[in-house]
Amino acid sequence: MPTSTLFPLDREPLKPDANRTEPIVWLRRVVILSKLDSAAVIRDTPFRRGLNIIKTHQMKTQGGPVAGHSVGKTLLMRLIRYTLGEAHFGSEETEQNLSSTAGLEEAYVAAHWAVAGTDWIIVRPLRVDEGNESYAVNSDDWQQAVENPEQKLPHREFVQAVSDAVLTDLPTFTLPRGREAKWLDVLAWLSRDYQCGYRKANEWRHEDAQSGPLLDRSENSFVMQWLMGLMSVDEVNERLKRSELQKELADQKRNTDREQKRVETLWEPLRDKLELPADAEAEGEQTSFDSINAAKKVADKVQSFERLRDERIEASQIAKLQEDRNVAFKKASNGEGSIREFQAVIKLLKKQIQEYEADPTKPYSRCQADPCWIKERAKQTASDPAADEHLADLRGQQEDSERKLSTATDAQKTLSKEVAEANKELAKEQQRLAEELAGIDQLIGQWKGMEKEAADFQELANTAAKASGKLKRAETQVVDSGKTLEELRNKDRGKLARVSDAYVQTLKEIFGPEASGGIKVDGNGLHPVPDRRLAPAGAALSVMTTVLAFDVSCLAASVYGLGNHPRFLMHDSPREGDMEGPLFRRLFEIVHELETQFDNPESISFQYIVSTTSEPPTALADEDGPYVRLTLDATSDEGRLLCKKF
């Protein structure tokens, strides 16, 4: 086999870590039983450290039956995963068909595992597990574990032991979905579903395979970074913090969008009511030169119209007209008083004249109640010699008073007309002002009617602005957290460079010394990055560069002491139909080359199990071993995994 230039010249070559003396988890044997009896063996397959090939019989002539398909390769791989903790060993259809096939109704699988140097025998039924049928035994004797186990332990205790062995040295990692990463998440990478087609490095499980927890591809990339020791405790904590920040950001984005949508929905009709141009923007919590505060706009309008009302009242003639009317009314009142006085004087004079004519001796110049009047009356012995003068005087007074009354009466008519005219002018001005103020009062009422609507809108706009501010702060926090993660990742550049060396080594072994690439870690986890020249021709080359070579290089990196990969890996029929045979055969050769770096088979610190319908390289294809552990053949029942169709 060719030897490639495996390492960059500026770093020491990678070599197996002397402290890693065996895989953390590796399979020693798988036994399939038709019933829980050590004598009821259907298939007994031992496994070894290093390369383990499950292949199919190759037909030597054309036209014969297909020997490589539907023989049990995938079922065997699923049974291995089943013993490691997966809840199912196949699709629902496979499980139902197997459990209803004659002779397999009570079938079991037993697996001998070594976990961190401790032997375990796992026994599980090949039907829906009712919980108490699966068990584990600390033992290296599968027959005794089936027939007469000293102590049965729940299968979950074995799964926990595997989890502890694989994950103990890793920081606790919380996935973006909010739960801690588990052993089964790691197992998904170590044993990809055949249905995934080996298309993407971070695509492991197919939803139709009924094969356990389904993570999205970004989560898978994080799991790979974590397992390869390229995620420190600080980065784990920062990722958890960033995950919470991203959730908060998403919540804040939804809240902001919701509030902003409400603002936009309400602003357009309110903007029209406020008589604003179509491009007017509502003010948020912070004012700007062009923004409009709806509540203040309404308040300003109300105050403006109230000032206008006061100005119109002040500018009116009502005060002057009221003064003019009051003056005219006062003059008219005085005139009426004068008329009444003249009328009273005339009345009195008429009465005096009448009485004097009836009794000329009556001294009208005195009051008849005066006691002296009697003496004066007694002195008078005859009629008054000046009676005519007295009457003439009284009549003159009467005539004078009547002339004055006439003049006063004429003047009073003029004053009454002035009062009426003043009242008319005042009423006219009051009517004019009332009509003018009615329009202003209507506008005041209209704008006051919008006060609550504007206040409610402004409160909503402020709330939306606060939400927008929180969104910006959340965005800043996520960006800052991303920068912190980048800084933390930079601290692991040395480790990443060495893991990349292992990947480049694998690419060079497959494609030749000119091949290049690397592994990168970014905000979305770990990703293989082969040179684009290695993957221009289609899926086949991409499968080899981004999936198979990547998986094997991560296994090799752990062999070299890098990361926490348990150094156990399975590939179920990884060759695509359009992958060239020589390219696919290099997969077996590079794993074998990795074996050759160990002094003896007992010191090999990894295990790789691969099933294939294509013939491995001749040097590795001997059905008697040591690399080929099982050859299946569809041309006869005996060649099938369970020795019958189901």
Secondary structure, 3 states (H helix, E strand, C coil): CCCCCCCCCCCCCCCCCCCCCCCCEEEEEEEEECCCCCCCEEEEEECCCEEEEEEECCCCCCCCCCCCCCCCHHHHHHHHHHHCCCCCCCCHHHHHHHHCCCCCCCCEEEEEEEECCEEEEEEEECCCCCCCCCEEECCCCHHHHHHCCCCCEEHHHHHHHHHHHHHCCCCCCECCCCCECCHHHHHHHHECCHHHCCCCCCCCCCCCCCCCCCCCHHHHHHHHHHHCCCCCHHHHHHHHHHHHHHHHHHHHHHHHHHHHHHHHHHHHHHHHHCCCCCCCEECCCCCCCCEECHHHHHHHHHHHHHHHHHHHHHHCCHHHHHHHHHHHHHHHHHHHHHHHHHHHHHHHHHHHHHHHHHCCCCCCCCCCCCCHHHHHHHHCCCCCCCHHHHHHHHHHHHHHHHHHHHHHHHHHHHHHHHHHHHHHHHHHHHHHHHHHHHHHHHHHHHHHCCHHHHHHHHHHHHHHHHHHHHHHHHHHHHHHHHHHHHHHHHHCHHHHHHHHHHHHHHHHHHHCCCCCEEEEEECCEEEEEECHHHCCCCHHHHHHHHHHHHHHHHHHHHHCCCCCCCCEEEEECCCCCCCCHHHHHHHHHHHHHHHCCCCCHHHCCCEEEEEECCCCCHHHCCCCCCCEEEEECCCCHHHCCCCCCC
